[in-house]
Amino acid sequence: MKNLTDGDFEFVFNFYDEATNFIADKDKPDFAAKVINHLVDFGFEIKPAVKEISDHCEHLGEAVDVYLNSEELEEDVFDEYNEDDEVEDY
């Protein structure tokens, strides 16, 4: 995964700020969550950038918290035996 550079932050935050001008307040938390999910989907590492993202906007901060909490709860199927991984003969 890639770390966000200063240029990446500038681009994302400018884009985010401009877009939120056209988004209803009630929809801003969902938009913030989508922005965080897109960053992750495109291979950016969120953990090293938590402070910068959270400091920029309350909605982004909450979205980062939700993402990190969900990441901690996910089970890594490669770490332990998982009976669903067994090959079945049909």
C-alpha positions in Angstrom: 0.0 0.0 0.0 1.1 3.6 -0.7 1.3 6.4 1.8 -0.5 9.7 1.0 2.0 12.4 0.0 1.5 16.1 0.7 0.4 16.5 -3.0 -2.1 13.6 -2.5 -3.6 15.3 0.6 -3.9 18.6 -1.2 -5.7 17.0 -4.2 -8.0 14.9 -2.1 -8.9 17.7 0.4 -9.5 20.2 -2.4 -11.6 17.8 -4.3 -13.5 16.8 -1.1 -14.1 20.4 -0.1 -15.4 21.4 -3.5 -17.7 18.4 -3.7 -19.1 19.0 -0.2 -20.4 22.4 -1.3 -22.9 20.5 -3.5 -23.8 17.8 -1.0 -26.6 18.2 1.6 -25.4 18.2 5.2 -27.2 14.9 6.0 -25.3 13.2 3.2 -21.8 14.4 4.1 -21.0 11.5 6.4 -21.8 9.0 3.7 -19.7 10.9 1.2 -16.8 11.1 3.6 -17.0 7.3 4.1 -17.0 6.8 0.4 -13.9 9.0 0.0 -12.0 6.9 2.6 -13.1 3.7 1.1 -12.0 4.9 -2.4 -8.6 5.8 -1.0 -8.2 2.3 0.5 -9.5 0.7 -2.7 -6.9 2.5 -4.7 -4.1 1.3 -2.5 -3.5 4.1 -0.1 -2.6 3.4 3.5 -4.9 5.2 5.9 -3.3 4.5 9.3 -0.2 6.8 8.8 -2.6 9.6 7.6 -5.1 9.4 10.4 -4.2 12.7 12.0 -4.1 14.7 8.8 -7.4 13.3 7.6 -9.1 13.7 10.9 -7.9 17.2 11.4 -9.2 18.3 8.0 -12.9 17.6 8.6 -15.2 16.1 11.3 -16.9 13.9 8.8 -13.6 12.5 7.4 -12.4 11.9 11.0 -15.5 9.9 11.8 -15.2 8.0 8.5 -11.6 7.1 9.3 -12.6 5.9 12.8 -15.3 3.7 11.4 -12.9 2.3 8.8 -10.2 1.5 11.3 -12.7 -0.1 13.7 -14.1 -2.3 10.9 -10.5 -3.2 9.8 -9.7 -4.3 13.4 -12.8 -6.5 13.5 -12.2 -8.3 10.2 -11.0 -11.8 10.6 -7.9 -12.6 8.6 -8.8 -15.9 7.0 -5.1 -16.6 6.2 -4.0 -16.4 9.8 -5.9 -19.4 11.2 -7.6 -22.6 10.0 -11.0 -22.0 8.5 -13.2 -25.0 7.9 -14.8 -23.2 4.9 -11.5 -23.4 3.1 -11.6 -27.2 2.8 -12.0 -28.6 -0.7 -15.2 -30.6 -1.0 -15.6 -33.6 -3.3 -18.9 -33.4 -5.1 
